[in-house]
């Protein structure tokens, strides 16, 4: 029997944010507050407090030395440890897309994310799949 995790969330590595900053510096830049947040269209992302907030930092990504959630290889290693054959990955940073106000920027960001997640999943040989 195959085990499928149908609610995995990708912890995007910095390459997605770096590319977004390069392409759209007028819309995306580092928060400048010492956190790994971005400011996207004038709003901090991710936001860990208030309406629509994400996960508070104290409950976020594991700091365990053997967890490598920002790489395909690390995700697959963790999945193997849990006997998971395939993980369906939903976005984290990519979740901001529906809230983007500039339609051209939103469409471009969606295309960037879709290409990024396709490239991220490609080496997994079916071990990771992006949500449609």
C-alpha positions as CSV (number, residue, x, y, z in Angstrom):
1,X,0.0,0.0,0.0
2,X,1.3,3.5,-0.9
3,X,1.2,6.2,1.7
4,X,0.5,9.7,0.4
5,X,0.7,12.8,2.6
6,X,-1.9,14.9,0.9
7,X,-1.3,18.0,3.1
8,X,2.4,18.7,2.9
9,X,3.7,22.3,3.0
10,X,6.9,23.3,1.2
11,X,9.3,25.5,3.2
12,X,10.5,27.4,0.2
13,X,14.2,27.9,0.2
14,X,15.6,31.4,-0.3
15,X,15.9,31.0,-4.1
16,X,12.3,31.9,-4.7
17,X,12.4,35.1,-2.6
18,X,15.7,36.2,-4.2
19,X,14.3,35.8,-7.7
20,X,11.1,37.7,-6.8
21,X,13.2,40.5,-5.3
22,X,15.3,40.6,-8.5
23,X,12.3,40.7,-10.8
24,X,10.0,43.0,-8.9
25,X,12.1,45.2,-6.5
26,X,9.2,47.8,-6.5
27,X,6.9,45.1,-5.0
28,X,9.2,42.7,-3.0
29,X,12.0,43.5,-0.6
30,X,13.4,42.2,2.7
31,X,11.6,43.4,5.8
32,X,14.7,45.0,7.3
33,X,13.6,44.1,10.8
34,X,16.1,41.3,11.3
35,X,13.6,38.5,10.5
36,X,13.4,36.4,7.4
37,X,10.2,38.1,6.3
38,X,9.6,39.9,3.1
39,X,7.6,43.0,2.4
40,X,5.3,42.3,-0.6
41,X,3.2,45.2,-1.9
42,X,3.8,47.0,1.4
43,X,2.7,44.1,3.7
44,X,5.0,41.9,5.7
45,X,4.9,38.2,4.7
46,X,4.6,35.9,6.5
47,X,2.7,37.7,9.2
48,X,2.5,35.7,12.4
49,X,-0.1,37.8,14.2
50,X,-3.5,39.1,13.4
51,X,-6.1,38.1,10.7
52,X,-4.8,35.6,8.2
53,X,-1.7,35.1,10.3
54,X,0.7,32.2,9.7
55,X,2.4,30.0,12.2
56,X,4.0,31.9,15.1
57,X,7.8,31.6,15.0
58,X,8.0,29.6,18.2
59,X,5.9,26.8,16.5
60,X,7.5,27.0,13.1
61,X,10.1,25.0,11.3
62,X,12.0,22.4,13.3
63,X,15.5,23.3,14.3
64,X,16.5,19.6,14.7
65,X,19.9,19.0,13.1
66,X,18.7,16.1,10.9
67,X,15.7,17.9,9.4
68,X,16.4,19.6,6.1
69,X,13.0,20.9,5.0
70,X,14.2,23.5,2.5
71,X,15.6,21.0,0.0
72,X,13.9,18.3,-2.1
73,X,16.4,15.7,-0.8
74,X,15.7,16.7,2.8
75,X,12.0,16.5,2.4
76,X,12.4,13.0,0.8
77,X,14.6,11.9,3.7
78,X,12.0,13.0,6.2
79,X,9.2,11.3,4.2
80,X,11.2,8.1,4.1
81,X,11.7,8.2,7.9
82,X,7.9,8.5,8.2
83,X,7.2,5.8,5.5
84,X,5.6,8.3,3.2
85,X,5.8,7.5,-0.5
86,X,4.5,10.7,-2.0
87,X,4.0,14.2,-0.5
88,X,1.6,16.6,-2.1
89,X,3.1,20.0,-1.4
90,X,1.1,23.2,-0.9
91,X,2.8,26.6,-0.9
92,X,4.0,28.7,2.0
93,X,5.3,31.9,0.5
94,X,3.3,31.1,-2.6
95,X,0.1,31.5,-0.5
96,X,0.5,35.3,-0.8
97,X,-0.5,35.1,-4.5
98,X,-4.3,35.4,-4.2
99,X,-3.9,38.5,-2.0
100,X,-1.6,40.4,-4.4
101,X,-3.3,43.6,-5.7
102,X,-1.5,44.3,-8.9
103,X,-2.8,41.9,-11.5
104,X,0.3,41.8,-13.7
105,X,2.6,41.3,-10.6
106,X,0.2,38.6,-9.3
107,X,0.3,36.7,-12.6
108,X,4.1,37.0,-12.9
109,X,4.6,35.9,-9.3
110,X,2.2,32.9,-9.9
111,X,4.2,31.9,-12.9
112,X,7.5,32.2,-11.0
113,X,6.1,30.1,-8.1
114,X,4.8,27.4,-10.5
115,X,8.1,27.1,-12.2
116,X,10.0,27.1,-8.9
117,X,7.8,24.3,-7.4
118,X,8.0,22.3,-10.6
119,X,11.8,22.5,-10.5
120,X,11.8,21.7,-6.8
121,X,9.7,18.6,-7.3
122,X,11.4,17.4,-10.5
123,X,14.3,15.5,-8.9
124,X,11.9,13.6,-6.5
125,X,10.8,11.1,-9.2
126,X,7.2,11.2,-7.9
127,X,8.1,11.6,-4.2
128,X,6.9,15.2,-4.2
129,X,4.1,16.7,-6.2
130,X,2.8,20.2,-6.3
131,X,-0.8,20.9,-5.5
132,X,-2.7,22.1,-8.6
